[in-house]
Amino acid sequence: MTDETTATDVDVIVVGGGPAGSCAALVAARAGLSVVLLERGPFPGSKNMYGGVVYPRILDELIPNWWEEAPIQRWVTRRSTMLLTDTQALTVDFRAEAWGKPPYNGATAFRPDFDNWLAGHAQAAGAQLITSTTATGLLRDNTGKVVGVRTDRPDGDLHAHVVIACDGVNSFLSKEAGLYEHTDAKHFTLGVKETLALPKDVIDERFGVRGREGVDIEIIGATGGVNGGGFLYTNLDTIAVGVVLKLNKLGSQQQRPEQIIASLKQHSAIAPLVQDGELKEYSAHLIPEAGLKMMPKMTTDGMLVAGDAAALCLAAGIWLEGVNFAMASGMYAGETAVEAVRAGDTSAGGLAGYQRRLSDTFVLRDHRKLRRAPELVLSDRVQHLYPGMVANVVERMFRVDNPTPKPGVRRILNQERKRAGVRRRDLLRDGWTGFRSFG
Amino acid sequence: MTDHSGDTRSHPAQILAPNEWGGMSFQERMATAEFRIHHQAHIVVDGSVCEGCSTRECIVACPANLFIPTSDGGIVFNHEQCFECGTCYLVCNNEGAISWNYPEGGHGVVFRRT
């Protein structure tokens, strides 16, 4: 496939100026390739929203000392997992001082800031950023190979050796290329979020942090009859509270997203933390939640897919990551494009290094390891039965019922399991699945 | 903050729970996000297909509450304050009811603090 019949405008077109696209463009441009980075919003990040924490260590090699310049809100030094019932809350709370110092661990950031910053690095490396431009379809040659994209600009066809589709969770380009076998509502969750303004000192006091230290709380049992999860985290002088809702349950339960956030905010464990917060921005976005179960083919002749477009989002309960998978896959897509363009073969065969890179690194290794986790975390038992059972066990362990003597923990466990209607074999099976996934 | 001038749409309570949560109206909630509205709708709903729909999940699931049931059993849609999330076409189980595209480049939702 070295005979490129169509004249190309550039070596690489990257569609989408999110973290995947900017890393792809950065790597390709730095290697000397001509790169166009298309963004449909007025600036990179303007269409992007997430559940709050970015883990940027993958940037170590691309942008040394990224923490000195990245537009972050707070460094997450306190990480909590909270289990709620209507009237109870059980929290596992962890703090690490090391996470507040370089090279840090996770950070909260506004995606419009963070993504825009990262795109700036792609530009500085030589990529041409074109904003306010939607890629409306693929251009193909007579063999079916992808040779460019059509945009909504007048005379907006752009030709390239490689197209890297980083066009997000709805990725119309990968669907057009036939890389998704099917898309199913049950593989997606809807994230909705409120950004609430509070004075910085109030946030510091309520969440027990100082300076740039921040908190991320992940919540289970917070979403009523709809399977999903909740989150609450600190920015500098705002906090964000929201929920992630399984799409195929949302409509059937007749509960509106903002209604579910409202009940979370009224919970006795959450209300004191969010009280008097003034709504600054309401936002919503889809999350590709099903991991390996939904991932498309990521390579075809002339095209690679990265980030949310490739469903590279890890929604595994205690691990909730996406931006890092986007940055890494974008980086590997960029490296692969460089290799293929230099070798003069941008067919699927010439681009095969992408799949190998994903497979050999955390991008697919984490997904393979945790392949059973997304389904387990969103299962009816974990969502609707276990939180109540566990909270009741803990309540009875700590409740002093004198003159009744303390019951043994094993007896409490057994009684509460029965009361919750959980069968012993289901509990053992889920425990085993959890152990195999997380262990 | 928002380009949305003169919200003439009504969000009647209909069959849904009230759109009044957390001490603010749904219109006030949506006004916190910026939308650069394009006159041409990027999402088109064929309300006649919806007449036979028994689930109507889009009405409940759309985070921007843009799907409004009509008295004759159809559904009307307003594209103006759309988050471009994709929920509606994924929950829709009627082939051809929702044609979904991105808005013209530079238009639609503009997030700032999320």
Interface residues (C-beta under 8 A of the other chain):
Chain A: R40 G41 P42 G45 S46 K47 N48 M49 Y50 F110 R111 P112 T131 S132 T133 T134 T136 T151 D152 R153 V169 N170 F172 T183 D184 A185 F188 L190 V192 K193 E194 T195 N235 T238 A240 L247 N248 L250 G251 S252 Q253 Q254 Q255 R256 P257 E258 Q259 I261 A262 K265 L279 K280 E281 Y282 S283 A284 H285 L286
Chain B: L16 A17 N19 W21 G22 M24 F26 E28 R29 M30 T32 A33 R36 T55 R56 E57 C58 I59 V60 A61 P63 A64 N65 F83 E84 C85 G86 T87 L90 V91 W100 N101 Y102 P103 E104 G105 G106 G108 V109 V110 F111 R112 R113 T114
